[in-house]
Amino acid sequence: MIVSASRRTDIPAFYSEWFFKRLEEGFVMVRNPFNFHQVTKVPLTKNWVEGFVFWTKNPARMMKKLYLLEEYPYYFLFTLNPYDKAIERNVPDKDLVIKIFQNLSKTIGRERVIWRYDPIILTPKFDIKYHVDSFKWLTSHLADFTEKCIISFITFYPKVEKNLRKIGAHPVSREEKIEVASKFYEIAKENGIKIEVCAEEEDLSPFGVFPAKCVDKSLIERISGKKLQVKKDKNQRKFCGCDESVDIGTYDTCLHGCIYCYANSSREAIRKNVKNFDINSPLLCSHLVEGDIVREKIRA
């Protein structure tokens, strides 16, 4: 089984010590986000985990202990966007994040650090020209440190729509997607980077941008040298190309403060959950309570 850590929160940035504690103990527990008392015990032993996929905007805290992952295949999905503090409130300054990206790549190899430029938000300030210029600038710093960039266009989820409207954002049109994709493709091609798009209904392949697999068994196979019997993940969005994984994160626990985040419902919910963080608990920002039903994850 591939372990995703995590679509729901930034474990490398905020909970890496907890993660390594779980690795040491050989298991982690995860609450069903739709059924509080349903808990899954996920083994983290070497013979069970076929690979880790880490999602992050800042893995600096985790990098000091990557040696603990030497016997596991893994890679990072590293989001690096061009937004200011009004959009990504607690993300470090871009110059610092670029250096962290470069250092991670030097440590584990450029094939294992996938750049995510995600999501693309269009506003009067962050217009297409802004994104093209920003993508070109970021590419000039990252081209030698990654093989691929995955882009996506903003989705107006109900929980984030109000915040997005406040900054003048609008749903990205077909014509805008094509313009952005085609221009990004040319920049990426000039710099030797492959570009893909995440969970996108619009067919952008005529413009050089093909559907992405963020959780990608073929990359795990390349890293490990072993074939995986992993199927496409049926539990993701309709146009998601990801392979099957088990996510060990918890919603409403990420502290980056990005206004577009679908994984956080409110600051109050985050504060409430983070208050429960315990490095010794097998659950992230939670503890087992009366009424919980724990079942062990079975390999698919």
C-alpha positions in Angstrom: 0.0 0.0 0.0 1.1 3.5 -0.8 0.8 5.9 2.2 -0.2 9.5 1.5 1.1 12.0 4.0 -1.0 14.0 3.4 -3.7 15.6 1.2 -5.4 16.7 4.4 -2.6 18.6 6.1 1.1 19.4 5.9 2.7 16.6 7.9 6.3 17.5 6.9 5.9 21.1 7.8 4.1 20.8 11.2 4.0 17.1 12.3 7.2 15.5 11.2 8.2 14.5 14.7 4.8 12.8 15.2 5.3 11.0 11.9 8.7 9.6 12.8 7.3 8.6 16.2 4.6 6.6 14.3 7.2 5.1 12.0 9.2 4.0 15.1 6.1 2.4 16.6 5.2 0.7 13.4 1.6 2.0 12.9 -0.6 5.0 12.8 -4.3 5.5 13.4 -6.6 7.6 11.3 -10.2 8.7 12.0 -12.7 8.5 9.2 -13.5 12.2 8.5 -17.1 11.3 7.9 -17.6 9.0 10.9 -15.8 10.2 14.0 -15.7 6.9 15.9 -14.5 4.8 13.0 -10.7 4.5 13.3 -8.4 2.6 11.0 -5.0 1.3 12.2 -2.5 1.5 9.4 0.7 -0.5 9.6 3.9 1.4 8.8 6.2 -1.6 8.7 8.7 -2.0 5.8 6.9 -5.1 4.5 3.6 -3.3 4.4 4.4 0.2 3.1 5.2 0.1 -0.6 6.0 3.8 -0.7 5.4 7.2 1.0 4.1 10.3 -0.8 4.7 13.5 1.2 2.7 16.7 0.4 4.2 19.9 1.6 4.9 23.6 1.3 7.9 23.4 3.7 9.7 20.2 4.5 12.6 21.9 6.3 11.9 20.3 9.8 11.6 16.9 8.3 14.8 17.0 6.3 17.1 16.4 9.3 15.6 12.9 9.8 15.2 11.7 6.3 17.8 9.0 7.0 15.0 7.2 9.0 13.3 6.7 5.6 16.3 5.1 3.9 14.6 1.7 3.6 11.4 3.1 2.2 10.7 4.3 -1.3 9.3 7.9 -1.1 9.0 11.2 -2.9 7.8 14.7 -2.2 5.0 16.8 -3.8 6.4 20.2 -3.0 4.0 23.1 -3.6 5.7 26.4 -4.4 3.3 29.2 -5.5 3.8 32.9 -6.4 1.3 34.2 -3.9 1.8 36.8 -1.1 0.8 36.7 2.5 -2.7 37.7 1.8 -3.2 34.3 0.0 -0.7 32.1 1.9 -0.6 33.7 5.3 2.0 31.6 7.1 4.1 30.2 4.2 7.7 31.4 4.4 9.2 33.9 2.0 9.7 32.5 -1.5 13.5 32.9 -1.5 13.7 30.7 1.6 11.3 28.1 0.2 13.3 28.0 -3.1 16.5 27.2 -1.1 14.7 24.5 0.9 13.4 23.0 -2.4 16.9 23.0 -3.9 18.4 21.5 -0.7 15.8 18.7 -0.6 16.5 17.9 -4.3 20.3 17.8 -3.7 19.7 15.4 -0.7 17.3 12.9 -2.3 17.5 13.5 -6.1 15.5 15.7 -8.5 13.3 12.8 -9.6 11.9 12.6 -6.0 10.9 16.2 -5.7 7.8 17.0 -7.8 7.0 20.7 -8.0 3.3 21.7 -7.6 2.2 25.1 -8.9 -1.2 24.7 -7.4 -3.8 26.2 -7.5 -3.7 28.8 -10.2 -6.0 31.6 -9.1 -6.9 34.4 -11.4 -7.7 37.9 -10.0 -7.1 41.4 -11.2 -3.7 41.3 -9.4 -2.8 37.7 -10.2 -3.7 37.7 -13.8 -2.4 35.5 -16.6 0.6 37.7 -17.2 1.5 37.6 -13.5 1.3 33.8 -13.5 3.4 33.4 -16.7 6.1 35.8 -15.4 6.1 34.0 -12.0 6.2 30.6 -13.5 9.2 31.6 -15.6 11.0 33.1 -12.6 10.3 30.1 -10.4 11.3 27.7 -13.2 14.7 29.5 -13.6 15.4 28.5 -9.9 13.9 25.0 -9.9 14.7 23.6 -13.3 17.9 21.9 -12.2 16.2 20.5 -9.1 13.0 18.7 -10.4 11.9 16.7 -13.4 8.2 17.6 -13.3 5.7 20.4 -12.4 2.1 19.6 -11.7 -0.3 22.5 -12.1 -4.0 22.8 -11.2 -6.7 25.5 -11.5 -8.6 26.7 -8.6 -11.9 25.0 -7.6 -14.5 27.1 -5.9 -15.4 24.7 -3.1 -18.2 26.2 -0.9 -15.9 26.5 2.1 -13.4 28.7 0.3 -15.6 30.6 -2.2 -16.2 33.5 0.1 -12.5 34.0 0.6 -11.8 33.8 -3.1 -14.5 36.3 -4.0 -13.0 38.7 -1.5 -9.8 38.9 -3.5 -11.6 39.2 -6.8 -11.0 35.6 -8.0 -13.2 34.0 -10.6 -13.6 30.5 -12.0 -11.0 29.9 -14.7 -12.6 29.7 -18.2 -11.7 27.2 -20.8 -9.9 29.8 -22.9 -7.9 31.0 -19.8 -6.9 27.4 -19.0 -5.6 26.9 -22.6 -3.7 30.1 -22.6 -2.0 29.4 -19.2 -1.3 25.8 -20.1 0.2 26.5 -23.5 2.4 29.3 -22.2 3.5 27.2 -19.2 4.3 24.3 -21.5 6.7 26.4 -23.6 8.5 27.7 -20.5 8.8 24.2 -19.0 10.0 22.7 -22.3 12.7 25.3 -22.6 13.9 24.3 -19.1 13.7 20.5 -19.5 10.7 20.1 -17.2 7.7 17.9 -17.9 4.4 19.6 -17.1 1.1 17.9 -16.1 -2.3 19.1 -14.8 -4.1 17.7 -11.7 -7.7 16.6 -11.8 -8.7 18.7 -14.8 -11.8 18.1 -16.9 -10.5 20.1 -19.8 -8.3 18.2 -22.2 -5.1 20.2 -22.4 -3.0 17.5 -24.1 -3.2 19.3 -27.5 -1.2 22.0 -25.7 1.4 19.7 -24.3 -0.1 19.4 -20.8 -1.3 15.9 -19.9 -3.2 14.6 -16.9 -1.2 14.1 -13.7 -0.9 11.3 -11.2 0.2 12.9 -8.0 0.2 9.6 -6.2 2.1 7.7 -8.9 2.9 4.0 -8.5 5.2 4.2 -11.5 7.4 6.7 -9.7 7.5 4.4 -6.6 8.4 1.5 -8.9 11.2 3.6 -10.4 12.6 4.5 -7.0 12.2 1.0 -5.5 12.9 -1.2 -8.5 9.8 -3.3 -7.7 6.5 -3.7 -9.5 3.4 -2.7 -7.5 0.0 -4.2 -7.7 -1.8 -1.0 -7.1 -5.0 0.1 -8.9 -6.3 3.6 -9.7 -7.9 5.3 -6.7 -11.7 5.2 -7.0 -12.2 7.4 -4.0 -10.8 10.7 -5.5 -12.4 13.3 -7.7 -13.8 12.2 -11.1 -10.8 13.5 -13.1 -8.1 12.6 -10.6 -5.5 10.2 -12.0 -4.0 9.1 -8.7 -3.2 5.6 -7.9 -4.7 4.1 -4.7 -3.2 5.1 -1.3 -4.2 5.4 2.3 -4.1 9.0 3.7 -2.8 9.4 7.3 -3.6 13.0 7.8 -6.4 14.9 9.6 -8.5 17.8 8.2 -8.5 21.2 10.0 -4.9 20.8 11.2 -2.8 22.7 8.7 -1.3 26.0 9.9 -0.2 27.5 6.6 -3.4 29.7 6.5 -4.0 29.5 2.8 -7.3 31.0 1.8 -7.9 28.5 -1.0 -7.4 25.4 1.2 -10.2 22.8 0.9 -8.8 20.9 3.9 -9.6 23.5 6.5 -13.1 24.6 7.4 -12.3 27.5 9.8 -9.6 28.9 12.1 -11.7 27.8 15.1 -11.7 24.2 13.9 -7.9 24.3 13.4 -7.3 25.8 16.9 -9.5 23.2 18.5 -7.8 20.3 16.8 -4.2 21.6 17.2 -4.9 22.0 20.9 -5.2 18.2 21.0 -1.9 17.5 19.3 0.1 14.9 21.2 3.3 13.5 19.7 2.6 10.2 21.6 -0.9 9.7 20.3 -1.3 7.3 17.3 -3.9 9.8 16.0 -3.0 13.2 14.6 -4.5 15.9 16.8 -6.8 13.4 18.5 -6.9 10.6 21.1 -8.8 7.4 21.3 -12.1 7.9 23.2 -14.9 5.7 24.4 -17.0 4.5 21.5 -14.2 4.3 19.0 -14.1 1.2 16.8 -10.6 0.4 15.6 -10.1 -1.8 12.6 -6.8 -2.7 11.0 -6.2 -1.7 7.4 -6.1 -4.6 5.1 -3.8 -4.5 2.1 -5.8 -4.1 -1.1 
